[in-house]
Amino acid sequence: MATGTLSLEIFEPFRLNIQTFLVFCLVFLLTYLYLRRPRNLPPYPAGWVPVLGHLPALGRAPHLKLTAWRRQYGDVFTVRMGMEDVVVVNGYKAVKDVIVDRSELFADRAPSYIFDACTGFGKDIGGGRWGNEMKQKRKFISASLKALGMKVGTGSVEENIREEAGLLCDKVAKYRGRPFDIERDLHVAIGNVICSMIFGNRFDHADETFKDLTRSAMTVNSKIGPAQLVSVFPVLRFVPGANKSIKDALHHAAKMQKFIRDEIVRHQQDTDPDNPRDFIDFGLKEVENQGKVKNFTKENVMYIAHDFLLAGIDTSASTLRWALLYLAMDTNIQERVQAEIDAVVGGALPALSHRPQLPYTDVCIMEAQRIRTVVPLGLPHATTRQVTINGFDLPAGTQVLNDLWSVHMDPEYWPDPERFDPSKFLDAEGRIINKPDAFMPFSGGRRGCPGDQLAKMELFLFFTTLLQNFTFRLPEGVTSYPTEGEFGIVLRPPGSHVLCATPR
């Protein structure tokens, strides 16, 4: 017994030395990180912890926490994401300065393992680094989408959207007023519009391969959010359990990519370079000619098509679901929308030509986009060189988060911002306010959504056709649903909510 005690005593000085060494290492690391931090970076909010930074404080609704910190720390501050500083920009004036007024200086993307792994490490359009090739890609995409009908007038994709809206109403009618979740049906309908532009054909709503494609797009978006911890600590991708979200995201991204690659092979067999039918044809033509985009490859075609599916389906579907949910909870607003549609459209199929005569219907969509911004933090930007903002200095390559949620919920521009009120977008004469301040649902500037025109067409035609044909109500016994939403890349309505659609 005495011998055992003596042995422990012998090791006590060694233990003390180990503890001292570890404390010294920690102090040295924190001091090093502090000293290497740029001297004039925006301030940190209180509450960051070593290694993890502000991650624990941000929680499951970071857009809400960041907007709350704005009241204490101003429009520009720095959060610690693990071991990296990320500058957060809040409020309309500061966000507009970053993504519109000085867009070129903030147009880059910072590395993000999970996002890059899903989108080809820069081979796509959303996550690609800024430079001449990215500018060329965006011009090529814009021209291709316009040629494929992303425009108003002759040759527009409008007829495809109207067809899908009619088929969606047929599907909704089969529920016969019983409670149902419209999410899956919306994904299929919107997915068909996008697929007709990418692949040149639509799919039957019962097609299992197509349903699996849209399901995978939704899954990737839902898993990227929880998997962001892997981007902060990439070593976690090797840790069982901790890597589940990223494994799921990569698995479903790979399924989508295989589908697109198979379509590319099919197109190569019968494409006519002089008469491109869809985006893949336009892409293959550019790969062959190298006339507009330097070093353009079939992998670029595949990953850009992948971006279209990821960015286009879930965002529009979630916006429509938010709009229907708010109208189901406020029947007075819904009745006013329906009265306007009845007076202008009657029994005809809604068309884009009706839009100027349906101001209240139009601003209902805009209010849904405002009150529940479906991509509340946008995609992270990065500075292309050293830049000053609000008196602070940001080195080249600094990651910047633009808090679009703070823009759309700012009481300076939107009185009573948590109240769903479409008249916020109307002037005293009942006309739509043209280009309202503090309204940026598609971001903007150099990295703004290249498919915003298509999304606007889809939102108007699907929303108007649904409200023309159905009255949406909460199920019996339900008085309201929570409206906080489920945060990911896309802010979705509560997953458990269902509505009843009564034919009119």
C-alpha positions, 0 to 999 in steps of 0.5 A, a space after each residue: 500500500 505504502 509502495 503504491 502511494 510512493 509511486 503516485 507521489 513520484 509522478 506528481 511533478 510529472 503530472 504538473 509539468 504536463 498540465 502546465 505544458 498543455 495550458 501553455 500550449 492553449 494560451 500560446 494558440 489563443 494568443 497566436 490567433 489573436 495576434 494574427 487577427 487583422 487589427 481593424 476587423 469588425 467586433 466580436 459579439 460576446 460569448 465565443 468559446 475556444 475552438 468552437 467560436 460562436 457556433 454554440 451561440 448561433 444554435 439552430 436558427 442562426 439568422 435570428 441570432 445574427 439579426 438580434 446581435 445587430 441591435 447590439 453590435 451594429 450592421 457589421 460584426 465578426 463571428 468566429 466559426 470554429 477557428 475562422 473569422 466570418 464577417 456578417 453584414 446586416 441591414 439594407 444599406 450595408 447589404 446593398 453596399 456589399 452585393 450591389 454597389 460594390 459587388 465586384 469587391 465581394 463577388 468571390 466564394 470562400 472554400 466550404 468543404 460540404 458545399 464544394 464537395 456537393 457542387 464539384 469544387 468550383 465547377 458549378 456556378 453557385 460555388 465557383 470562384 470569381 474571375 473571368 471564367 465565372 463571368 463568362 459562365 454567367 453570361 453564357 447561362 443567362 443567354 441560354 436561359 433566355 433562348 430557352 424561354 426565360 423571358 416574357 413574350 414569344 418563345 416564353 416558357 410560360 406555356 410550360 408553366 401554365 400546363 404544369 399549374 393545371 396538372 398540379 390543380 388536378 392533383 390537388 383536387 384528388 385530395 377532395 378537401 382532406 388535409 394534405 401536404 402540398 410540398 411533394 406535388 409542388 416539387 414535382 410540378 416546379 421540377 418539371 418546368 426546370 427539367 423541360 429547360 435542362 433536358 428538353 422533356 417533362 416527366 410523368 408525375 408518377 415517374 419514380 425516377 423523376 420523383 427520386 430526382 426531386 427528392 434528392 434535390 430536397 435532401 441535399 438542401 436539407 442536409 447541407 445546413 446540418 453538415 456545415 460543421 464539417 466545413 468548419 472542422 473537415 476532420 469530422 467527415 471521417 468520424 462515424 455519426 458526426 458525418 451522417 449529414 454530409 454522407 447523406 448530402 453527398 449520396 443524394 448529390 451523386 444520384 442527381 449527378 448520375 441522372 444528369 450524366 446519363 442525360 448528357 450521354 443521351 443528348 450526345 447521341 442525337 444533338 443537333 448543334 445548329 438547333 439546340 433543344 435545351 440547356 444540355 444541348 447549349 452546353 455541349 455546343 459550347 464544349 465543342 466550340 469553346 466560343 464563349 466560356 474558356 475551358 468549358 467542359 462536360 463536367 461544367 455542364 453537369 454541375 451547372 444543371 445540378 445547380 439549377 435543380 438544387 437552387 430552383 426547385 426547393 426555393 420556389 416550392 417553399 415560397 409557395 408553401 409559405 404563401 399558402 400557409 399565411 393565406 390559410 391563416 388569414 382568410 380575409 387576405 385570401 378572399 381579397 386575392 380570389 376576388 381580384 383573380 375572379 374579376 380579372 381572369 374569370 374562368 380563363 387560365 391565368 397568364 403573365 399578361 394578367 399580372 399588371 391587373 392583379 396587383 394585390 395577388 402579386 404583392 401577396 407573393 412578394 410579402 411571402 418572399 419578404 416575411 420568410 426569406 427562403 435563403 435567409 443568409 444567402 450563400 457566403 461571399 468572399 472579398 476579392 481584395 482588401 476592402 473597407 466597410 463601415 470603417 473596418 478593414 477586411 483582408 482579401 479572401 475574408 468570408 462575408 455573410 449577408 443577412 438577408 433576413 435582417 433586411 426583410 425584417 427591418 422595422 425601419 423599412 417594414 413596420 410590424 415586420 412579423 405581420 403578414 401584410 401585402 399592402 406593405 408593397 402598395 402605394 396610397 393609390 393601390 399600385 405596386 411600389 416599383 423596386 421597393 427598398 430593402 427587398 432582395 429575395 434573389 440577393 443581387 449583384 454579381 452573384 445574384 440568382 441567374 434564374 430569378 426571372 424564371 422563379 418570378 414567372 413560376 411563383 405568379 402562375 402557380 400561385 394565381 392558378 391555385 387560388 383561382 381553383 381552391 380555397 386553402 384552410 387549416 384543418 378542423 381543430 387547428 387555429 394556427 401553425 408555428 411560423 419559425 420554419 426549419 432552417 437549412 440552406 432553404 428556410 422551409 415551413 414547419 414539416 408537420 403542417 398540412 392544409 385543406 384545399 376546397 375546390 371553388 
